[in-house]
Amino acid sequence: MKKQHIISRVLPGSIAEELEIEAGDILLSIDNTEIEDIFDYQFLVQDTYIEVLIQKPDGEQWLLEVDKDFDEDLGIEFENGLMDEYRHCHNKCIFCFIDQMPKGMRETLYFKDDDSRLSFLQGNYVTLTNMSDHDIERIIRYHLSPINISFQTMNPELRCKMLNNRFAGEALRKVDTLYEAGITMNGQIVLCKGVNDGEELEFSIRELTKYLPNLESVSVVPVGLSKYREGLYPLETFTKEDACKVIDMIEGWQKKLYAEHGTHFIHASDEWYILAEREMPEEERYDGYLQLENGVGMTRLLMEEFKDGMNKLAEEQKLPDENFVEEISMATGLLAYPYIQRMANTMEESFPELKIHVYPIVNEFFGEYITVSGLLTGQDIEKQLKGKALGTRLLLPQNVLRSGEEVFLDDFTRSDLEKSLQVPVNIVKSSGYDFINAVLGKE
């Protein structure tokens, strides 16, 4: 039986509208080829002549002949953007954060994906263990790049242990296939103390350099440990001394690889530098910020944008503005706090009548070792800001809310927080420019 893809929307003025395709219709095939997912659709729809089989709600089928420009889309959208079910992860990784979640949260927070298609569409990292030969063939046929891979280690036996999957070591062979086909890749290593660090990390970096230049970058991030680890693999938190060792190893490799290949390749996430109490690397060391989503270079980029934004204000002769008088507040995770405070101090110096209260929020919900703002909950923010000086408005980073929604991880809403704290809550986007605009009350 052919897959049925329900059309949710037909774009105005599109080919589909002209052909009287409507929302609720079902796309059965293109050129008599079953469509597995969005990649098949995008590939098949490229040709200048295609035959599209549509089924109407009453069961009637229309075979439509379409003459169009090459790569011109039909103008239809589907109920499921992937046009297929999301693939569940079957590993039981010793570091998996989803296994460290408390019970009773919304169901979607417990879904583990390991879908190579989401790697291309959304930048998700995949372990390769859930990919079949057919999946690899499709990546190569459609030249889907980049593919983001969670390596963890290049030691096959250790990888099986870390992922609790006896095929995890063997799955690394798929990297060879992707490399030989010219597929661009990025990598990630979640570092676990006493497991894949030290000599194991050194070995993994050495092995991964063999995939240059197709493997463009690899990030090393510390494992996140919540307080909900009963019955899970015993993992320890990293110390300042540990962080210094990790940075020293990575920076040693960066110097070597930059001299040989013109790229720094291996990167330590921002957490390591903050834990080690060292300044972030200069902007040039991030190779164009290839690993931002893994927290590599986010702090440096934020500071550079803020510096540039403040310079532009000065050039426009908008500093100082004696008429700008306001008292506001900000809340952030412990990780970003020192840098947010630094930027707030700079703005107070530039605007003498501006007062900014910056509050670091301890993550009591997941545990104090979770320091990123993206895992803060509404109830922790509410509890720790009660009775504090908040001024005329409270600023929160955008990543504390679900994407496109007004809800925190614990289902606390922004309006709940506003009612409880009796202050308007403004959401600040992620750039340094947005920070300045938010403080000054600009869009």
C-alpha positions in Angstrom: 0.0 0.0 0.0 1.4 3.4 -1.0 2.0 6.0 1.7 -0.5 8.7 1.9 0.7 12.3 2.5 -2.1 14.7 3.6 -1.9 18.2 2.1 -2.4 20.8 4.8 -2.0 24.0 2.7 -1.9 25.1 -0.9 0.0 28.3 -1.5 -1.8 31.1 -3.3 -0.8 31.5 -7.0 1.0 28.1 -7.0 0.9 25.4 -9.6 -1.1 23.3 -7.1 -3.8 26.0 -6.8 -4.0 26.2 -10.6 -4.5 22.4 -10.8 -7.3 22.7 -8.1 -5.4 20.7 -5.5 -6.8 21.5 -2.1 -6.0 21.1 1.6 -7.2 17.7 2.7 -6.2 16.1 -0.6 -3.7 13.2 -0.4 -0.5 13.0 -2.5 0.0 9.3 -3.5 2.9 9.4 -5.8 5.0 11.4 -8.3 6.0 9.7 -11.6 4.5 6.5 -10.2 7.1 6.5 -7.4 6.1 6.1 -3.8 7.3 9.0 -1.7 9.0 7.9 1.5 9.6 11.4 3.0 10.3 15.0 2.2 13.6 14.2 0.5 11.9 11.9 -2.0 9.4 14.7 -2.6 12.0 17.4 -3.1 14.0 15.2 -5.5 11.0 14.0 -7.6 9.4 17.4 -7.9 12.5 18.9 -9.5 11.9 17.8 -13.1 10.3 20.0 -15.8 7.6 17.3 -16.5 6.1 15.2 -13.7 2.9 13.2 -13.2 1.3 13.7 -9.9 -1.2 11.3 -8.4 -3.7 13.0 -6.0 -6.6 11.4 -4.1 -9.6 13.5 -3.2 -11.4 13.2 0.1 -14.2 11.2 -1.6 -11.6 8.6 -2.9 -11.5 9.9 -6.5 -8.0 9.8 -7.9 -6.6 12.5 -10.2 -3.5 11.9 -12.3 -2.1 15.4 -13.1 0.4 16.1 -15.8 2.6 19.1 -14.9 4.9 21.1 -17.1 7.0 23.6 -15.1 10.4 25.1 -14.7 13.2 23.0 -13.3 13.2 22.9 -9.5 9.9 24.8 -9.4 7.8 23.7 -6.4 4.2 22.7 -6.7 3.3 25.0 -3.8 1.9 22.4 -1.3 2.6 21.9 2.4 2.0 18.7 4.4 0.5 17.9 7.8 3.8 16.3 8.7 6.8 18.4 7.6 9.0 15.4 7.4 6.3 13.4 5.5 7.1 10.4 7.7 7.2 9.3 11.3 10.1 10.5 13.4 12.5 7.6 14.2 13.0 6.8 17.9 16.4 6.2 19.3 17.0 2.6 20.5 20.3 3.3 22.3 20.5 3.5 26.1 23.4 6.0 26.3 25.0 6.3 29.7 24.9 10.1 29.3 21.4 10.6 27.9 19.7 13.6 29.4 16.2 12.4 28.6 16.8 9.5 31.0 17.6 12.1 33.7 14.2 13.8 33.4 11.7 13.7 36.3 8.4 12.0 35.8 5.2 13.9 35.1 6.4 16.3 32.4 4.8 16.6 29.0 5.1 13.6 26.8 7.1 15.3 24.0 10.0 15.9 26.4 10.6 12.1 26.7 10.9 11.4 23.0 14.4 10.4 21.9 15.1 10.9 18.2 18.0 9.5 16.2 16.8 10.4 12.7 19.4 11.3 10.1 16.8 13.3 8.2 16.4 15.6 11.2 20.2 16.0 11.2 19.9 17.6 7.8 16.7 19.5 8.4 17.2 20.8 12.0 20.9 20.2 12.8 20.2 17.3 15.2 23.1 14.9 16.0 22.7 11.2 15.2 24.6 8.2 16.4 24.3 6.2 13.1 23.1 3.1 14.9 19.6 3.5 13.7 20.6 4.1 10.1 20.2 1.3 7.5 22.2 0.8 4.3 19.1 2.2 2.6 19.3 5.4 4.6 23.0 5.8 3.8 22.3 5.3 0.1 19.6 8.0 0.1 21.9 10.5 1.9 24.5 9.9 -0.9 22.0 9.9 -3.7 20.4 13.2 -2.6 23.8 14.5 -1.3 22.3 15.5 2.0 24.8 17.7 3.8 25.8 18.4 6.4 25.1 15.3 8.5 25.8 15.8 12.2 27.2 12.8 14.0 27.5 12.0 17.7 30.7 10.1 17.8 31.4 10.1 21.6 34.5 7.9 21.0 36.3 6.3 18.1 37.1 3.2 20.2 34.5 0.7 18.9 34.3 -1.3 22.1 34.0 1.7 24.3 31.3 3.1 22.0 29.2 0.0 22.4 29.5 0.5 26.2 28.6 4.2 26.1 25.6 3.7 23.9 24.6 0.4 25.4 24.2 -0.9 21.8 26.3 -3.9 20.5 26.2 -2.4 17.0 27.5 1.0 18.0 31.1 0.3 17.2 30.3 -1.3 13.9 28.2 1.8 13.0 31.4 3.9 12.7 32.1 2.2 9.4 29.2 4.3 7.9 31.4 7.3 8.5 33.9 5.8 6.0 31.1 5.4 3.4 29.9 9.0 3.9 33.4 10.3 3.7 34.2 8.4 0.5 31.0 9.8 -1.1 32.0 13.4 -0.3 29.3 14.0 2.3 30.0 17.0 4.6 29.8 16.1 8.3 30.1 17.7 11.7 30.8 15.8 14.9 30.2 15.9 18.6 31.8 14.2 21.6 29.9 14.2 24.9 32.7 13.8 27.4 32.2 11.7 30.4 34.7 11.8 33.2 36.8 8.6 33.5 35.1 7.1 30.4 36.0 8.7 27.1 38.3 11.5 28.3 42.1 11.6 28.8 43.9 9.1 26.5 40.6 8.0 24.9 39.8 11.6 23.9 43.3 12.0 22.5 42.8 8.8 20.4 39.4 9.9 19.2 40.6 13.3 18.0 43.5 11.6 16.2 41.2 9.2 14.4 38.6 11.9 13.5 41.3 14.0 11.8 41.5 11.3 9.2 38.1 12.5 7.8 39.3 16.0 7.1 38.2 18.0 5.2 34.7 16.3 4.8 34.4 16.3 8.5 34.5 20.0 9.0 34.4 20.3 12.8 34.0 18.4 16.0 32.8 19.8 19.3 33.7 18.4 22.8 30.9 19.1 25.4 30.8 18.0 29.0 28.0 15.6 30.0 25.0 17.3 31.6 24.1 15.7 34.9 20.7 16.3 36.5 19.8 15.3 40.0 17.5 12.5 38.6 20.1 9.8 38.1 19.0 7.0 40.4 19.7 3.6 38.8 21.7 5.2 36.0 25.4 4.8 35.1 27.6 6.5 37.8 29.0 9.7 36.2 31.0 12.4 37.9 31.1 16.2 37.3 34.2 17.8 35.9 36.4 20.0 38.0 38.3 23.2 37.1 41.5 21.1 36.8 39.7 18.7 34.5 38.5 21.5 32.3 42.0 23.0 32.0 43.3 19.6 30.8 40.6 19.3 28.2 41.2 22.8 26.9 45.0 22.3 26.8 44.6 19.1 24.8 42.1 20.6 22.3 44.1 23.8 21.9 47.3 21.7 21.2 45.4 19.9 18.4 44.1 23.2 17.1 47.5 24.6 16.6 48.7 21.5 14.9 45.7 21.1 12.6 45.6 24.8 11.7 49.2 24.7 10.6 48.5 21.5 8.5 45.0 22.0 7.2 44.0 25.7 7.8 41.2 24.8 10.2 41.0 24.4 14.0 38.6 21.5 13.5 38.3 20.4 17.2 36.5 22.8 19.6 35.8 22.9 23.3 32.4 24.2 24.2 32.0 27.4 26.2 31.3 25.5 29.4 34.9 24.3 29.6 36.3 27.8 29.5 33.9 29.1 32.1 34.7 26.1 34.4 38.4 26.6 33.9 38.0 30.4 34.5 39.7 31.2 31.2 38.7 33.8 28.6 36.9 32.6 25.5 39.0 32.0 22.4 39.2 34.8 19.9 36.7 34.8 17.1 39.0 33.5 14.5 39.5 30.2 16.3 35.8 29.2 15.8 36.2 28.7 12.0 33.0 30.6 11.2 31.0 29.3 14.3 30.2 25.8 12.8 29.2 24.5 16.2 27.0 27.2 17.7 24.1 24.8 18.4 26.5 22.8 20.6 27.4 25.9 22.7 30.7 26.4 20.9 31.4 30.1 20.4 28.0 31.3 21.6 29.6 33.5 24.3 32.3 34.9 22.0 29.7 35.7 19.3 27.4 37.4 21.8 30.2 39.6 23.1 31.5 40.5 19.7 28.0 41.5 18.5 27.4 43.5 21.7 30.7 45.3 21.2 29.9 46.1 17.6 26.4 47.2 18.6 27.6 49.6 21.3 30.2 51.0 18.9 27.5 51.7 16.3 25.4 53.6 19.0 28.5 55.7 19.8 29.1 56.4 16.1 25.4 57.5 15.8 26.1 59.8 18.8 23.4 58.2 20.9 25.7 57.7 23.9 25.1 58.9 26.5 21.4 59.6 26.4 20.6 61.7 29.4 16.9 61.2 28.7 17.0 57.4 29.0 16.0 56.7 32.6 14.9 53.2 33.6 15.4 50.4 36.1 15.0 46.9 34.7 16.0 43.3 35.6 17.4 40.2 33.8 17.5 36.6 34.8 19.8 34.0 33.2 21.5 30.7 33.9 24.7 30.4 35.9 26.8 29.7 32.8 26.0 33.0 31.0 25.7 35.1 34.1 29.3 36.6 34.2 29.0 37.7 30.6 25.5 39.1 30.9 26.6 41.0 34.0 29.6 42.4 32.0 27.4 43.6 29.2 24.9 45.1 31.7 27.7 47.0 33.4 28.9 48.4 30.1 25.4 49.7 29.3 25.1 51.3 32.7 28.3 53.1 32.1 27.0 54.4 28.8 23.6 55.3 30.1 24.1 56.9 33.5 20.4 56.8 34.4 20.0 53.2 33.6 20.0 50.5 36.3 20.1 46.8 35.4 19.7 44.1 38.0 21.1 40.8 36.7 20.1 37.6 38.6 21.7 34.2 38.1 19.1 31.5 38.5 20.2 28.2 40.2 18.6 25.2 38.5 16.8 23.6 41.5 14.5 21.7 39.2 17.1 19.7 37.4 20.0 20.2 39.8 22.7 22.8 40.4 25.1 21.2 37.9 22.7 22.2 35.0 23.8 25.8 34.3 22.5 26.6 30.9 19.6 29.0 30.6 17.8 26.8 28.1 16.9 24.3 30.9 15.6 26.8 33.4 12.0 26.4 34.5 9.4 29.0 35.2 9.0 27.9 38.8 12.7 28.3 39.6 12.7 31.8 38.0 9.6 32.7 40.0 10.8 31.4 43.3 14.3 33.0 43.1 13.0 36.4 41.8 10.2 36.8 44.4 10.8 39.9 46.4 13.8 41.0 44.3 14.1 44.5 42.7 12.8 43.9 39.2 12.2 47.5 38.0 9.7 48.2 35.2 10.3 45.0 33.3 12.1 41.6 33.4 14.1 40.4 30.5 14.6 36.6 29.9 16.6 34.9 27.1 14.5 33.4 24.3 15.7 29.8 24.9 13.9 29.5 28.2 10.6 29.1 26.3 9.6 26.3 23.9 10.2 27.3 20.3 7.4 29.6 19.1 5.4 29.2 22.3 5.0 31.0 25.6 5.6 28.0 27.8 8.6 27.0 30.0 9.9 23.4 30.3 7.7 22.9 33.3 4.5 24.2 31.5 4.7 27.4 33.5 3.7 30.2 31.1 5.1 33.7 30.6 1.7 35.2 31.7 1.9 33.0 34.9 5.3 34.5 35.6 4.1 38.1 34.9 1.1 37.7 37.3 3.2 36.1 40.0 6.0 38.7 39.9 3.8 41.6 39.0 6.1 42.8 36.2 6.0 42.6 32.4 8.3 39.9 31.0 10.1 40.6 27.8 11.9 37.9 25.8 15.4 38.7 24.4 16.6 37.0 21.2 20.1 35.5 21.2 22.3 38.1 19.6 24.3 40.9 21.2 22.4 43.4 19.1 19.1 42.1 20.4 20.4 42.5 24.0 21.1 46.2 23.4 17.7 46.7 21.7 15.9 44.9 24.5 17.5 47.0 27.2 16.7 50.2 25.3 13.1 49.1 24.7 13.5 48.9 20.9 12.1 46.3 18.6 
